[in-house]
Amino acid sequence: MLKIDNLSASIGNVRILHSIHMQVNEGEIVSVIGANGAGKSTLLNTLSGLYKPTEGTVQLFSETISGLPAHKVVGRGLSLVPEGRQVFSNLTVKENLLLGMYSNYFKKKELAKPNLEKVLEMFPGLKKHLNNLGGLLSGGEQQMLAIGRGLMSDPKIILLDEPSMGLAPMIVNEILANLKFIKEQLGVMVILVEQNVKAALNVADRVYVMDQGRVTLSGTRDEIGKNEDVMSAYLGVKRA
């Protein structure tokens, strides 16, 4: 379980997150939706240790990880797939994937091969590109590579920031199907940040809605999907 209690964070002198309370249970995909500037990416970057919280705590299976540097957060079992994929374009696909094990490579070097095989089973299209540079892949392939790299560290929870950005609908559907595989077959919890609200609702067990750095609404997929304000604001469905 990931438990977020009273989490606040600032960038410079500007407070972005305001007293966030959130929870992800084992076996769940939790989607976080909201408009541009709602604080969704800042939330993920704070959970992953890229930003330090100004107050509050984050616990992963009762271990406090808030305030730890990013490389130690990964070592505790939380992995971030960042917005824009951030693939190392001058490294091969295989090298990109192996970098995902950086935090525990020397402790668990024997897991490199089985972890690699696990990722390639999930994303078979990457097999033929193993020795190709990451920068030469298509956008969809780069996103699969970024997710695969995140899984190489054997995370307990994986955070995905806008994985559908700039991708064709067919590729988006494939990636979302893989999120269900990650949850059901690998037993990894998922936090999905998405502006594609329809996609986010389709795969989520529960949903949090953010606005101006605050959680303004939460509920199951069905509860949020039936909320008239959410439907109007994010899906363009007008009230009757």
C-alpha positions as CSV (number, residue, x, y, z in Angstrom):
1,M,0.0,0.0,0.0
2,L,1.1,3.6,-0.8
3,K,-0.2,6.1,1.7
4,I,0.1,9.8,1.2
5,D,-0.8,12.0,4.2
6,N,-1.0,15.8,4.2
7,L,1.6,16.1,1.4
8,S,2.5,19.6,0.4
9,A,5.3,20.8,-2.0
10,S,6.7,24.0,-3.4
11,I,8.8,24.9,-6.5
12,G,10.9,27.8,-5.5
13,N,8.6,30.1,-3.4
14,V,5.5,28.9,-5.1
15,R,3.4,26.3,-3.3
16,I,2.1,23.8,-5.8
17,L,0.7,20.9,-3.7
18,H,-1.7,21.6,-0.8
19,S,-2.3,18.9,1.9
20,I,-2.7,15.9,-0.5
21,H,-4.3,12.8,1.1
22,M,-4.2,9.7,-1.2
23,Q,-4.0,6.0,-1.0
24,V,-3.2,3.2,-3.4
25,N,-4.0,-0.3,-2.3
26,E,-2.4,-3.6,-3.5
27,G,-3.8,-4.7,-6.8
28,E,-5.0,-1.3,-7.8
29,I,-4.6,1.1,-10.7
30,V,-5.3,4.6,-9.5
31,S,-5.8,7.4,-12.0
32,V,-5.1,11.1,-11.3
33,I,-6.9,13.5,-13.6
34,G,-7.1,17.3,-13.8
35,A,-6.5,20.2,-16.1
36,N,-3.0,21.6,-17.0
37,G,-1.4,23.1,-14.0
38,A,-3.4,21.1,-11.5
39,G,-0.2,19.7,-9.9
40,K,-0.4,16.2,-11.2
41,S,3.2,16.0,-12.4
42,T,4.5,17.8,-9.3
43,L,2.7,15.1,-7.3
44,L,4.5,12.3,-9.1
45,N,7.9,14.1,-9.0
46,T,7.4,14.6,-5.2
47,L,6.5,11.0,-4.6
48,S,9.5,9.9,-6.6
49,G,12.0,12.1,-4.7
50,L,12.7,14.6,-7.4
51,Y,11.1,17.3,-5.3
52,K,11.2,17.4,-1.5
53,P,7.9,17.8,0.3
54,T,7.5,20.9,2.5
55,E,5.3,18.9,4.8
56,G,3.5,15.5,5.1
57,T,4.6,11.9,4.6
58,V,4.6,9.2,2.0
59,Q,4.7,5.6,3.2
60,L,5.2,2.6,1.0
61,F,4.2,-0.6,2.9
62,S,4.6,1.3,6.2
63,E,8.2,2.5,5.3
64,T,8.5,6.3,5.1
65,I,10.0,7.3,1.8
66,S,9.2,11.0,1.7
67,G,12.3,13.2,1.7
68,L,14.6,10.5,0.4
69,P,16.6,11.3,-2.8
70,A,15.2,9.8,-6.0
71,H,17.7,6.9,-6.3
72,K,16.9,5.7,-2.8
73,V,13.1,6.0,-3.5
74,V,13.6,3.7,-6.5
75,G,15.5,1.3,-4.3
76,R,12.6,1.2,-1.9
77,G,10.2,0.1,-4.7
78,L,8.8,3.2,-6.3
79,S,9.5,3.8,-10.0
80,L,8.6,6.8,-12.2
81,V,8.0,6.8,-15.9
82,P,8.3,10.5,-16.6
83,E,6.4,12.7,-18.9
84,G,7.9,12.8,-22.4
85,R,9.5,9.4,-22.0
86,Q,13.0,10.8,-21.5
87,V,14.7,7.9,-23.3
88,F,18.4,8.1,-23.6
89,S,18.6,8.6,-27.3
90,N,22.3,7.8,-27.7
91,L,22.1,4.5,-25.8
92,T,20.7,1.2,-27.2
93,V,17.4,-0.1,-26.2
94,K,19.1,-2.8,-24.1
95,E,21.3,-0.2,-22.4
96,N,18.2,1.9,-21.6
97,L,16.5,-1.1,-20.0
98,L,19.5,-2.1,-18.0
99,L,19.8,1.4,-16.6
100,G,16.4,0.8,-15.0
101,M,18.2,-1.6,-12.6
102,Y,20.8,1.0,-11.7
103,S,19.6,1.3,-8.1
104,N,20.1,-2.3,-7.3
105,Y,22.1,-3.7,-10.2
106,F,25.1,-4.8,-8.1
107,K,22.9,-6.2,-5.4
108,K,20.7,-8.2,-7.8
109,K,22.8,-8.5,-10.9
110,E,21.5,-12.0,-11.4
111,L,18.0,-10.6,-12.0
112,A,19.1,-8.5,-15.0
113,K,18.4,-11.3,-17.5
114,P,15.1,-12.5,-16.2
115,N,13.9,-8.9,-15.8
116,L,14.9,-8.2,-19.3
117,E,13.0,-11.2,-20.6
118,K,9.9,-10.2,-18.6
119,V,9.9,-6.8,-20.2
120,L,10.4,-8.2,-23.7
121,E,7.6,-10.6,-23.1
122,M,5.3,-7.7,-22.3
123,F,6.7,-5.5,-25.2
124,P,7.8,-8.0,-27.9
125,G,8.2,-5.3,-30.4
126,L,11.3,-4.1,-28.6
127,K,13.1,-7.4,-29.2
128,K,14.2,-6.5,-32.7
129,H,15.4,-3.1,-31.6
130,L,17.6,-4.3,-28.6
131,N,20.8,-3.1,-30.3
132,N,19.3,0.0,-31.9
133,L,19.6,3.5,-30.4
134,G,16.6,4.5,-28.3
135,G,16.4,7.8,-30.1
136,L,15.6,6.0,-33.4
137,L,12.4,4.3,-32.1
138,S,8.9,5.6,-32.8
139,G,7.0,7.5,-30.2
140,G,5.0,4.4,-29.2
141,E,8.1,2.2,-29.0
142,Q,9.8,4.8,-26.9
143,Q,6.9,4.9,-24.5
144,M,7.1,1.1,-24.2
145,L,10.8,1.4,-23.6
146,A,10.3,3.9,-20.8
147,I,7.7,1.7,-19.1
148,G,9.9,-1.3,-19.5
149,R,12.9,0.6,-18.0
150,G,10.7,1.5,-15.0
151,L,9.8,-2.1,-14.5
152,M,13.4,-3.3,-14.5
153,S,13.9,-2.2,-10.9
154,D,11.2,-4.7,-9.7
155,P,9.0,-1.9,-8.3
156,K,6.1,-2.3,-5.9
157,I,4.4,0.6,-7.5
158,I,5.0,2.4,-10.8
159,L,4.0,6.0,-11.6
160,L,3.2,6.9,-15.2
161,D,3.0,10.6,-16.3
162,E,0.9,11.1,-19.4
163,P,1.9,7.9,-21.2
164,S,-0.6,8.5,-24.0
165,M,0.8,11.9,-24.9
166,G,1.3,12.3,-28.7
167,L,0.4,8.7,-29.5
168,A,-2.1,7.2,-31.9
169,P,-5.2,5.7,-30.4
170,M,-4.2,2.2,-31.3
171,I,-0.9,2.5,-29.5
172,V,-2.6,4.1,-26.5
173,N,-5.0,1.1,-26.2
174,E,-2.0,-1.3,-26.3
175,I,-0.2,0.6,-23.6
176,L,-3.3,0.7,-21.4
177,A,-3.8,-3.0,-21.9
178,N,-0.3,-3.5,-20.6
179,L,-1.1,-1.5,-17.5
180,K,-3.7,-4.2,-16.6
181,F,-1.0,-6.8,-17.2
182,I,1.3,-5.0,-14.9
183,K,-1.3,-4.9,-12.2
184,E,-2.7,-8.4,-12.6
185,Q,0.3,-10.5,-13.7
186,L,3.2,-8.7,-12.1
187,G,1.3,-7.6,-9.0
188,V,2.6,-4.0,-9.3
189,M,0.4,-1.1,-8.1
190,V,0.0,1.7,-10.6
191,I,-0.6,5.5,-10.4
192,L,-1.6,6.8,-13.8
193,V,-1.6,10.6,-14.5
194,E,-3.6,11.3,-17.7
195,Q,-5.3,14.2,-19.4
196,N,-7.0,11.6,-21.6
197,V,-9.7,11.2,-19.1
198,K,-11.6,8.6,-21.0
199,A,-8.6,6.4,-21.1
200,A,-7.8,7.1,-17.4
201,L,-11.3,6.1,-16.4
202,N,-11.3,2.9,-18.5
203,V,-8.4,1.3,-16.7
204,A,-8.7,2.7,-13.2
205,D,-10.0,1.1,-10.1
206,R,-10.2,4.4,-8.3
207,V,-9.8,8.0,-9.4
208,Y,-8.6,11.2,-7.8
209,V,-9.4,14.6,-9.4
210,M,-6.9,17.4,-8.8
211,D,-7.4,21.2,-9.2
212,Q,-4.9,23.9,-8.3
213,G,-2.8,21.5,-6.3
214,R,-5.6,20.0,-4.2
215,V,-7.6,16.8,-4.4
216,T,-11.1,18.0,-5.0
217,L,-12.9,14.7,-5.6
218,S,-12.2,11.0,-5.3
219,G,-14.1,7.8,-5.9
220,T,-14.4,4.6,-7.9
221,R,-14.2,4.6,-11.6
222,D,-17.9,4.4,-11.9
223,E,-18.6,7.1,-9.3
224,I,-16.3,9.6,-11.0
225,G,-17.5,8.6,-14.5
226,K,-21.1,9.4,-13.5
227,N,-20.2,12.7,-11.9
228,E,-21.8,15.5,-13.9
229,D,-19.1,18.0,-13.1
230,V,-16.3,15.7,-14.2
231,M,-18.2,14.7,-17.4
232,S,-18.8,18.3,-18.3
233,A,-15.3,19.6,-17.5
234,Y,-13.2,16.8,-18.9
235,L,-15.3,14.9,-21.4
236,G,-17.4,17.7,-22.9
237,V,-20.7,16.1,-21.8
238,K,-23.2,18.8,-21.1
239,R,-25.7,18.5,-18.3
240,A,-29.2,17.4,-19.4
